[in-house]
Amino acid sequence: MRGAPKPVFYAVLVLLPAAAIALAVEAILPRIAPAPRLAYHAWGNRPDTLLPGVEHRAVTRNYDVVFRTNALGFKDEEHAVEKPPGVYRVLLLGDSFVEGQGVDPRDHLARVLERLAARDGVRLEAIAMAASGWGQSQELATYEVVGRRYAPDFVAVFFCANDLWNNFATQRTSRGPRPAYALGPDGRLVFELADEPETPPAPEALRRYERPPRSEGVRALRRLFARAFRIATAGEEERRAARLAALYELPPEADRAMRDPGGPPGVPRDRRILFEALVAALHRAVVARDGARLVNVHVTGYLDKPMDPDFARLLAWVAERYARHGVETVDLERVFRARVAAGDPYPAWRSDPHWNAAGHAYAAEALWGRIRALRAAPPGAPSRRAHGAARRDASRRRGQTPIQSVPQETGGGPGRQRAAGVGAPCGGAPAAGSPGAGPSPAGAGAPSSCASAGSASSSSIS
């Protein structure tokens, strides 16, 4: 019996120094980084974003910038859902690079893109929908639920190497699982919908989701206490399970043996298969169904180091997957390295690969060059005819929800998961009254339209 209090004694032994460290952190940290914590909003029907309608100051050793989020929770200006006449609309979907981490909002690639177009006499509106940690799964979901309501003429989907991991629906954050697509048991894409029925407007979101600020010391103490409590109260079976779990961590050579020999280096087979399904779904949604242009854009890695051969193979593999659907790739890795070699200003923060103002300018220039070339294509080009037919067909479907195939429940409770055809972008739609929401579908006519979009995807070329 004397040995029983031992775990509690060890827990106290850990917590006392932890409390002292936390108090020291609390006193010193605000002097080093006087920035409030980012507040995130978990929407019920689309991937989470920053909290809408708030002003935030981001401070690191590289930058000190103030930005404001719009009603949708993105670091972008407000945009009317209805597209003004004569305006060419560009939708940018991506992760923290497109979100604009650390860059002044006036220097974001969306604003630079608009200025470049205006210089050439084109009325262009660029809409950025991006968040840190997103992959193609979250980008497809965002396009289906919100993005397509803005009727973009051109959609740029940005690829970062970690997207292959961020795509998984089982990925969890401190705010719970991100709504995302996954492959169901039957090989069809499944969009996991949360239970929240609607997207609240910004004032309501602030009331419902913003938490009173907690000190960094309190946060650290809570994490340490929770860990110490778990260790102190764990039974023998739990400790044994933890030891066994550690034994099942595969060595690198065994892990490589489980991958596809023909796949990109470092990418497990399940991530590759899901990525390919998402690329097909993006093409079907953006090009075949909605008649817009689609381009894949490669973001950059660490430009101060030589190009890694495995990274180059990965980018080539991604570009080839998009090319199978007639979607071309804008390779910013190549563009940025050429600019650096030419002695132009360095495009990223020195201790952070995210782009600075110069990087956003280079990205906007490369993207505008591609958009300008596509707009100048002759009217008789095959891709123009395909896009014209798809856009006329899309105008009849613009008001429908993305769920256009017969939904099939796959478990997880009512409304949690709905299955669509392989690669078919049939995710959830915004609730009535939410930003970007359109009219509800008219019931019986919906199932056939998803099938027609799928059949058209083989002939539509981006």
N, C-alpha and C positions, 0 to 999 in steps of 0.2 A: 504493500500500500504506500510505502514511503516514496517509491519511484513514480507514482502517478502524477504529481504536480510538475514533473520535469518539463514537459512541453510548454506549460504555461510560463515557467521560469525562463525558458529560452525565448518565448515570444516577448516577454517583458524586456529581456536583455537586448532584443533587436529594436523594440519600439522606443526605448529611452534615447539611444543615440540618434534614431531616426527623427524623433521630435526636435532634437537640437539642430540637426542638419536642416530640417524643414523650416525652422525659424530663421536660420541663417540665410537660406534660399529666399525666404519671404522678404528679408531685409535688403538683400543684394540685387535680386533679379530685376525689380522695377527700375533700378538705376541703370542696368545694362540694356534692357529691352523694354522701354516704356510703352508697350503696345497691348491693347486689350485682346482677349482670346477671341478667335474666330467663332462665330455662332453658326451652327448648321441646322438646316430644316429638313426633316424627313417627310417628304410628301407621301400621300397615300397611293398615288397612281403613277408615279414616275420617279426616276432616280433622285437622290437627295442633292441639295445644292446649299449654297450659303443662305443664311436667313434673308428673306426679301425685304427691301426697303430700309436697309440700315447703312450707316456710314462706318467705315472701319479704317484704322491706321495700321499698316503693316511695317514693321521695323526689323531689319536684320543688319548684319555688317555690310551688306551690299546695297541696301535701299531703305528709304523711308518715304512711304507713299500712302496717300489717303485715297480711298475709292468708295463708291456707293453702289449697292446692288439694286437691280430693278425689281419690279413686282414679281418676276419669275424666279428671283434668287440668283441671277447671273450678274457678273461684273460687266455690265453693258448698259447702254442707254435704253430708254423706254421705246418700244416700237408698236405702232398701231397694227392690229391684226390684218386689216384691209390694206392691200398693197396699193399705193398711189399710182395713178395712170402714168405710163411712161418711165417707170422706175424698174431697174434691173436689180432683183433681190438675190443676195448671196447669203447662204446660211453656213456658218462655221461650227463644226461639231468636233470637240476634242477634250483633252485633259487639262492639266495645269498650265501647259504651254499656251494653249488657246485661251484659257481663263485669264492669262496675263499676269502671272505671279511676279510681283515686284515692279511692274512697269506702270508708269503714269497712264491713266485711262486715255489721255489725249494722244499717247504714242502707241496705243494698242493697234495691232495689225488691221482690225476692222475699220478704225478711223483712218489709218494710212491708206487702206484700200479705197475708201470713199474719196479721199483727196486725189489719189492717182487717177481714178476714173473721171472725176470732175475736171482735172487738167486736160483730159482727152475728150471732154464734152459729153460724157456719159453720166446720166443720173443713176447712181448706184447706191443701194442701201445694204450695208453689211450687218448681219445679226449674229452675235456670238452666243452660243449655248454650250458651255463647257464647265467642267468642274474637276478639281484634283482627284485623281484616282479612277477616272472613267476609262473604259475601254469601248470597243465597238458595240458591246452589249448594251451599255448605258446610253450610248449615242443613238443606237437604233430605237431604243425605248423612248428617248426624248424626242426624236424625230416623229415617231408615230403619235405620241400623245400631245405634243406641243408644236414641234417644228413645222410639220406639213400644213398646219393651219395658216401659216404665214405665206403660203404659196411661193416658195423660193424658186428662182429660175436656175440656180446653180448651188450645189451642195458640196462642200469640201469636208471630207472626213479625215482627221489627222490621226496618224498611227505612231505610237510610241512602243518600244519593245516590251514594256511591262503591261501593255494592254492584254497580252495573251494570258496573263494571270488575273488581271482586273475583270476580264470578261465573265468569270465564273460566278454563277448566282449564289454559290455557297460562301463567297468571300464575305467576311463579316468585319464591321468596324465598331468603334465604340458606340455608334448610334444604331447598331443592329444591321441586318442584312440589307444590301442595296437591291432594289428591284432590278432584275436583269433577266436576260434570256438564258436558257440552258437546254440541252438536248434531253428529251424525255426517253423513256425505255423503248419507244417505237421509232426513235430517230428523228422525231419532229421537234421543232423549236417550241419551247414552253416559256411563256412570260409569267413570272410570279407577281401577282398583284397583292398588295397589302389590303387590309380591311377598311382603311379610311375611305369613305365614300366620295369625298370631294377635296379639291385643292382650295384652301382658304385664301382670301385676299391678304395682302401684306399686313394691315393693322391687326386682323384677327390672328394671323400667324405669330405676330409679335406677342400677343397676349397669351396664346396657347403654348408657345414653344420656347420663348426666351426665358432662361433661368437667371436668377440673381447671380451676379459674378461671385465666384469663390476664389479665394487666394490660392496661389500656386502651392504654398505650404500645406494647406488643407487637402488639396488634391493628392499631393505626394503622400501625406499621412494616411489618407483613406486607402490608397493602393497598397502601401506597405502593411497596414493593419489587416486588410483583406487577405493578403498572401500569408502573413504570419498566422492568422486565424485558421486558414485552410490547412497549413502544415501542422499546427498544434492539434487540430481536431480530426485529422485524417486517420482512418483505421488502417489496419495492416493490409487489408485487401486493396485499398486505394494506393498505398505506397508500393505494393507489389505490382499493381497495374502500371504505375508510373515508370518503374524500373523496366518492365517488359516493353513499354512503348519506346523507351530509349534504345533498346536493343534492335528494334525494327527500323531504325533509321538507316537507309541503304547507303553504302559507300558509293562514291561517284561512278566507279566502273560498272557496278550493278545497275545504277540508275540509268546510265547511258545505254546499257543492253536492253532496257525496256522500251526505249524510244524507237520510232520508225527509222530504219537506216537511211531512207530517202528524204526524211524531213529535215527542217532546219535544226542546227545544233542547239542543244539546250532546251528544246521545246517538247514536252511530253505529248503523246499521241492524242489524248483527250482534249488538250488545249488546241491542238492543230485542227481537229475535226470541228470543234465548236467555232473556231475562227472562220473556217471555210463556209460553214452554214450561215454565219452572220454576214459575211461578204455577199453571199448569194441573196440573203434577205434584204440587205441594203440596196442592192441593184434592183430587185423586184419592187421595192417600195418607192425609191426615188426616181428611177428611170422608167421601168415598165408600167408602173401604175400611175405615178404622178407626173411623168413627162419632163422631169428636170434633168439637168446635167449633173453628173457625179464624178468627182475626182478624189483620188487618194493622195494624201500629202504625208510624206515622211518627216517627222520632227528630227532634231539632231541629237547626237550623243555628246560625249566629251570631245570638244574640238581641239583641245590643247594636247591631245594624244594622237598617235598614228591610228589610222582606221583599222579596227580589229577585223581580221578575216571572217570570223564567225558572225560578227555583227553585219558585215557586208553580205554574207550569204543569207542571213535572216531577212534583210531588207529586200534582196532580190527575190526571195521566196514569197514575201508578202506582195510585192509588185506583180509577180506572175499570177498569184491567186486573183487579184483584181483584174488583170489583163484577160483572164478567161471569160470575164463578163463584159469585155469591151471597155473597161474603166481604166483610164491611164493614171500614172503616178507622177506627182511633182516631187522630186527628190531634193529636199532642202539640205540634206547632209552634203550632197555634192555641191550645191549652190553655195552654202556657207563656207565650205572648205576652200572653194575657189576665191571667195571674197577675202578670207583670211590670208591666203597665199598672195593675193594681190596687194596686201598691205592696208586694206580697208579696216575701219574700226571693228574691234572684236565684238561679236554679236551676242555674247552671253556674259553673265556675271562670273567673275574669276573663280569664286568658290561654289558656284551653283550653275548647273548646265542650262537653267531656264534663260530665255532670251531677255536682253535689255532692249532699249529703244532701237538700237541699230539692228538687232535681230528681228524685231517685229517689222522694221522697214524692209529688210531683205526678204522676209517671208511674203510681205504684201506685194513687193515688186514681182517676185516669181509667180505669185498667184494671179496678179493682174495681167501679166504677160500671157498666161494660159487662158484666162477668161477672154481677153481681147482677141486672141487667135480663134477661139471657138465662136465668138460673135461675128467674126469676119468670114466664117466658113460660107461657101456658096450655098444659096437656097436649095439647089438640087442635090446636095450631098446626101448619101443614104442615111447618115445619122440624123440629119435635119428632118427627113421625111419620117423616120421612126419616132423622133421626139415629137414632131407635130401631131402624129396620130395618137401617141400616148397622152399628150397634153389635152387634146380634145376629149379623149375618153376620161381623163382625170377630172376635167371640169364638171363632169356629171357626177363624180364620186366625191368631190371635195368636202361635201358636208357630211359624209358617212364616217362612222368610227372605224379605226383600223381593224377591229375584229370583224372580218368579213367572210370567214369560213365558219362552218358549223362548229361552235365551241364544244370541246370534249373535256370534261372534268378529269383531272389526273390526280386528285387527292389534295390534302392540305386544307380542307374545309371549303365551304361555299365561297366562290369568287376568288379563291386564292390562286389557282392555276388554271389557265386555259390553253389548250394546245392548238397549234395551227399547222398547216402543211410545211414540209421540210423547207426551211429557208423562208417561208412566207412571213412577211412582216405584219402579223395580225395581232399586235399588242393592244393594250388598253387605251381608252380614250379619255380626255378630260371630262370632268363632270360639268353639267350645265352651270353657267355662271362663273366658271374658273377662267383664268387668263388663257386665251387661245382656244376656248371651247367653241365647238360648232354645234349645229343641230343634231339631234339623235337620229340614228338610222331608221329607215322605214321598214324594218323587219324582214319580210320574206325575200326581198331582192338582194340582200347582202351576200349570201353564200356564194353566188355565182361570180361576183366581181373579183374575189380573191383568186379563184381558179383562173379567170381570164388574165389577171395580172401575171400569174405564174407562167402561163403558156406564152405570154408575150415577151417574157424576159430573154428568151433565147435569140430573138430577132432584134431587140433594141440595143443600140450601141451608144455608149457614152462618148 
